[in-house]
Amino acid sequence: MLRDHTDGNVMLPGLQAQDRREAVAALVDALHAQGAVVDARGLLADVLRREAVGDTDVGLGVAIPHVRSPRVRTPHAAVATLANPLPGKGQSVNVLILLVGPENDPRSLLRLLARVVRGLRRPGAVQSLRDAADPGQLLAAFLRFDAAS
């Protein structure tokens, strides 16, 4: 369940970011503040390296940066809606869902990624993320993705 991999402290509605790196850094910092990440700077480098390898935009204005890293012990998810859309492949991105998992357990990250992608297909799911005005609302919208799983 998504509830096992996130909480309201890693939900960032209305995030101000100049570029994707800054947005991802804010999500990594939120995970680090929760104790989910051993080394925030190293994890940010891991995520950016993964982003350079392949596009993580999934359409609908959503990107799902994801990485397996030795800086993470268990899978975690963090979500940001962006105050100003950022350029993406084909269309701008205004929702980022960061997924991180342990390097030695590829299945856990794949299961989390699959759950999120299924949730995004639910009618109104992306809009409910965008409409969230505070971390609690954003968390509730994200956790409703489990209803689609």
Stockholm file with secondary structure:
# STOCKHOLM 1.0

chainA/1-149         MLRDHTDGNVMLPGLQAQDRREAVAALVDALHAQGAVVDARGLLADVLRREAVGDTDVGLGVAIPHVRSPRVRTPHAAVATLANPLPGKGQSVNVLILLVGPENDPRSLLRLLARVVRGLRRPGAVQSLRDAADPGQLLAAFLRFDAAS
#=GR chainA/1-149 SS CGGGGCCGGGEEEEECCSSHHHHHHHHHHHHHHTTCBSCHHHHHHHHHHHHHHSCCEEETTEECCEEEETTBSSCEEEEEEEEEEECCSSSCEEEEEEEEEETTCHHHHHHHHHHHHHHHTSTTHHHHHHHCCSHHHHHHHHHGGGGGC
#=GC SS_cons         CGGGGCCGGGEEEEECCSSHHHHHHHHHHHHHHTTCBSCHHHHHHHHHHHHHHSCCEEETTEECCEEEETTBSSCEEEEEEEEEEECCSSSCEEEEEEEEEETTCHHHHHHHHHHHHHHHTSTTHHHHHHHCCSHHHHHHHHHGGGGGC
//
